């Protein structure tokens, strides 16, 4: 991989290119290859819990919480019989590589990075590396979503990803087996005879998409118009003591255990007063305002906007307690409580990614340098029409060691993954 200049997708988003993929331990690779099914089962369990809450066989506060801030037509769409049992066909967790194993910090239903992961997988594969998911795993996985081809709808809000989605569509057409195209989500006009569609825009952006309400009932559109799948609230609700027995009835035991192993403990930031004698589990305080007085050492906590917000991606709505001043932390807590009715937030225990060393090309000189950094893994699981999940590829993002938030940035390495020998 000596040609550091031949790197695509840099026009809109800068990142560092590496001469080699990230090597993962065999045990970690084995876990990644098995993880798609438990994640799928967790998603289906979430959907059943939501629908049971709507019907009244579970408490109504669950659906009310997940529907907060959504327009009524969108709530009606996700409750409709037409979308019953329909779930996202691409599942991408964000996994931190920690000293204690993987920590799952997000479960993305509308993930970016598919094109760049496919491109990197091919580039490294052409150099002889046995890439996790295979050289063409991302292309084959995406094609399995719409076997006869279809249109990818990309919004202006997601414009940073347009170049890589154009590459994906072009390569799919070269593979054959159905015609693929890409259209502006804002300009798309829904009508009879439309092809199958892939939605590459977040539902919070619906006001910019004139065809949104017409698209909402379509079960052949993926991901479906079911915004509860785009809420991080589920990552906290998994730990709700009130819902413990519900989860045990809706998600198979070994799958539920796996999710609890992966997910940091979390809370929904609900400002409702507790009884004077009660405390928030593990935090041992009676109110969220008391957390404002926590010391930096005590603030190894993460606040996140749940979803349905322009802040819900790219770490823009993430506040890491021990990485900000006490004043900033107090303000973030106050905001999270204030926005509960329309824009819920969650809090999770902080997990620190392990340090690795990995080479990259200096974009100014072309010389190979070494970075000491922290890793986030993003495996992409594609769900077939029969409901079987398959790992298509895995994107590794490595950021400098002093960064607390791990996401795509100009000083981050993006690379594919292989099994260490």
N, C-alpha and C positions, 0 to 999 in steps of 0.2 A: 504494500500500500504506500508506494513512494510518491504518488501524485497527489499531494495535499491540496492542490488548486482545483482539482476536479471534484469539488464538493457541491452538490446541489442544494437548493432551498435556502440559500443564504441571503437572497435579496430582501426578505422581510424579517428574518429572525436569525441573529447571529448565534453561533455555537462553535465549539472546538471539535476538530476531527482527530481521531486517533489512528495510529498505524495498525492497531489490532483490537479485536473484540475483548470484552471483559470475560475473564475465566471464572466460572462458578464451580463450587465443590459439587461432587456427584450427588451428595445427599440433598443439596439445595435444588439441583436440577430435577431430581426425582420428585421433590415436593411440588415444584412448579408444574411438572407434567401432570400431576394428579389434582391440582387445585381447581381446575375449571368446573368440575362437577359439583363440589361442595358450594362454590360461589353461585352456581345456577340454582341449586336447591335453596340456598339462603334467599335469593331474589324471589323465587316462587313462594317461599314462606312469607316474605314481606307482603307480597301481593295478596295472599290469602288473608293475612291479618288485617290488611287495609279493607278488603271487601267484607270481611266479617264485621268489622267495626261499622261500616256503612249500613249493613243489614240489621245491626243491633244485637248480634250474638256475642259481640265483644263491646267494651265501653266505647261510647261515641267520641270520647276525647282523642282517641288515636287518629281517626280520620280527620277530625277537626284540626288537629295539630298539623297533619301532613297537607291539608288543603289551605292552610293559612296563606293569605295574600294572592291566591289564584282567582282568575275570573270564573264566573259561574259556568260558562260554556265549557271551559277546560276541565273543571271538576266533573261535570256531567259526562264528558267524553270518557274520562278514565274510569267512571263508574258504569259505563254502558256494557250491555251484553256483547256488543260487537268486539270489544277489546278484552273480554274475559279471557284470562289465562295467556294473554299476549304479553311478552316480555322482551327486553332488548336482546338482540342477537349477537352483539359484541359486548363482552365483559372485560373490563380492564381495571384490575386493582392497582393501587400504588403501594408498593411493598418496600419498606426500609429494611436494609440488611443490617441487623443488630447482633450484638454478642449473644443474645438469647434466641436468635432465630429471626424469622420474618415478623414485621409489624405492619399491619394493614391500616393505612391512614385515610384511604378514600377508595370508593368503588364507583368508577366512572361509567355512566351509561351512554355518553356521547363523547367518546375519547378522541382527542387529537393524536397525532404522532403515527398514524397507521402508514402513511406514505413514506415518512422518513425511516421508519422501522423496516419497511419492505425494501427500500433503496439500500440501506445499510446492510441488511441481510444478504442481498444480492452481491453487493460490492465485496464484502468479506468472503462470501461463498466462492466467488470467482478467484479469490486468492488461495483457495484450498481449505479454508476453515469449515468445520462441520457446525453450522449455525443452529442454535436452538430454535426449533420450529421449521428449519429447512430454508434453503435459498429462496424458494418461492412460497413459503408458508403463508405469508401475509396476503399475497395475491390470491392464492387458492382459497384461503379462509374467507376473504371478502367476497370472492365470486360465489361461494357457497350460500351467502345470504340471499342473493337474487340469481338463481341459476340461469335464468333466461336473459339476464342483463337488466339494466334499469338506469334511472337518472339519480345523480347525487345532487342534493339541494344544499348549497353552501351560502350562508348569510354573510353580510358585510361585517357583522360582529365577529365572525370566525375567519375573517380575511387572511389572518396570519398563516392559516393552514391551507390556503387555496392552492399554492404551488405544489405542495406535496399531494393534494387530492387530484390535481390535474395529472401528475405523474402516475398515480394509481389508476385513474381511468384510462389513460393512454396504454398502460401496460396490460390492463384487463382486455382491452380491445385487441391487442396483439396476440393474446392467448386464445382468442376466439371463444365460441360457445355462447354468444349473445352480445348485443350491442350495448355499450355503456356510454353515457353522456354526463355532463355536469352543467347545472343551471344555477342562476342566481335565485336564491330563495325568495328574495324580495320581488322578483319579476315573474316568478312562476305562477301560471294560471291553471288551477285545477279544473278538470273536466272529465267527462266520460271517455274511456279509452286511454287514460293515462297509463304509462308504464309503471312497473314497480319502482318504488322510491326508497332512497336512503336519506334520512334526515341528518344533515350535519349543521344543525343550529340548536341552541339551547331554547327551551320553552319560555324562559323569562323574556325572550326577545320577540314574543309573538306579535306585539303591536307593530313591528317593522315588517311583518310577513303578511301581506294582504290575504293570501290563500290559507292562512293557518286554520281558521275555523272549518273550512271545507275539507282540509286534510285530516282533521282530528279524528273522525270516525274510522279511518281506513286501517284495517288489520294487516294489509299487505305493505304498509309503510313501517320501516324500522329505523331507529327505535320508535316505539309507539308514542302517541300523545298521552302518556301516563306520567305526570310530573312527580309522583311520589318516588319513582325510581331515581330521580335526580336529586333527592334530598339526603344529606348526610345524617339527618335525624335518625335513620335506621341504625347507624353505628352506635348511637347512644341508647336507643330504645332496646337494643339487644341486652343491655345491662340493667334495664329497669326491673327492680324487685317485683313490682306489680305484674309484670308480663312474663315472669320466669316460667310458669306452668304453660302459658300460651305458646312460648317458643318451643318448649319441650313437646308440645302436641303438634306443632306445625313443621318442625325441622327435625329430620332423623337424628338420632343421638350422636353418631360419630361425626356427622356433618356439623351439628351444633357445637360439639366439643372443638372441632377444628376452627370454627369461626371465633369462638371464645379464646382460643390460643393465639389467634392472629390479631384480634382487635384490642387496642388499648382500652382500658376502662373509660367509660364516658358518661356524661350527664346531659340532659336537655336543660338549657338555661331558662327555667320557668320562674318568673319573679313572684309567683303566688306565695304568700306568707306560710311558713311552717308553724305548727304548734310550738309553743315556747320550749317544750321539753324534747323536741325532735331535732335531728341533724341530717345534713346531706351526707349520704354514704361515702365513706373513706375521707371526705374533706373535713368532717367533724366540726362544721359550722352550721349556724341556724339560718343564715341568709347569704345571698350572693355578695351583698355589700361587705360582709366580713372578710371575703377573700381579697378585697382591695388592700387590706393591711398585711397581707402575707409578705414575708421577706423574699428576696430574690431566690434563695435556696428552696423555699416552699413553693415558689411559682413555677415549678416544672410542669406546667399545664399549658394547653393549647386551646384558644378560643377560635371557633370557625363559624362563619355564616353557613347555614345549612344548605341552601339552594335557592333556585328561582330568583337569582340576583346576578348582576354583572360582576359582583365581587366573588362569586362562588367558584371561580376557576383561576389557575395561574398563581395561587397563593395570595391573591389580593385581599381576600377576606379572612386571612389567618393572622392571629396575634399569638406569639409565643411568649409566655409570661416572663421567663427569666431573661429574655432578650430585649425587653423594653423597660423603661423607667416605671417606678411605682405609680406615677401620675398617669402615664399612658395606659398602664394596666387597669387602673381604676376607671379611666374614661371608657375603655373597651368593655369592661363589665357593665358599666352604666348603660352603654349603648345596647349591648346584647339584651339586657332586661327591658329597656324601653321599646325595642323593636319586636318583642315576643309575639304580639298579636298578628303582625303582618309579615315578619321576616325572622323566624326563629333562628337561634344560634345553638351550637353545642359546645361542650368542653370535653377534652380528652386528656388523659395523662400523657406527658411527653415521652417519646421514645427516641433515643439517640442512635443514629446510624453509625456503624463501625467505620473505621478509617481504612482506606486502601491506597495503594500507589498505582498510578496508571499513566502511560505515555500519551502525549498529544503533540500535534504540530503547532508550533507558534505561528499564528496567522500572519505575523509581520515578516518573519525571517524564513519560515519553512523548516526551521530546526526542530528536532524532536526534544521535547522537554518532559519532565515528570511532574505530575500533580499528586499531592497528598490530599485526598478528599473523601467525601461521604457519598454513598450510593443509594439511589432509588431505582428499583426495578419495576418496569411496567410490562407484564406479560399480557398478551392479547389472546383472548379465548373467543373462538367463533362457534356459534351454536347452529347446528344444522336444522333443517326443517323437521327432522325426526327428534330433535331435542338433545342431540349428543354434542358435547363441547370438545373442541380441539384447540390445542395451543398452536398459534400461527407464527409467533415470534415474540421476542422480549427486548425491549428498549431499556438500556441502562443509562441513567443520568448521573454524572459524577460532578459534584461541585466542590470548590475549595473548602478545606477543613473548618474554616472559621464561619461558614454559612450555616445558619440554623434551618432555613427553608431550602428544600431541595426541589428545584423545578428548572425548566429550560431557561437558560440565560446566556449572555454573551461569553461568560467565563466558565461555562459548564461543558464538559465532554459528553457528547451523545455517541453511543456505540451499541452494537449488538452483543449477544452473549454466546459463549461456548462452554462446554464442560471441560474442566481442567483435567489434564492427564497425569 
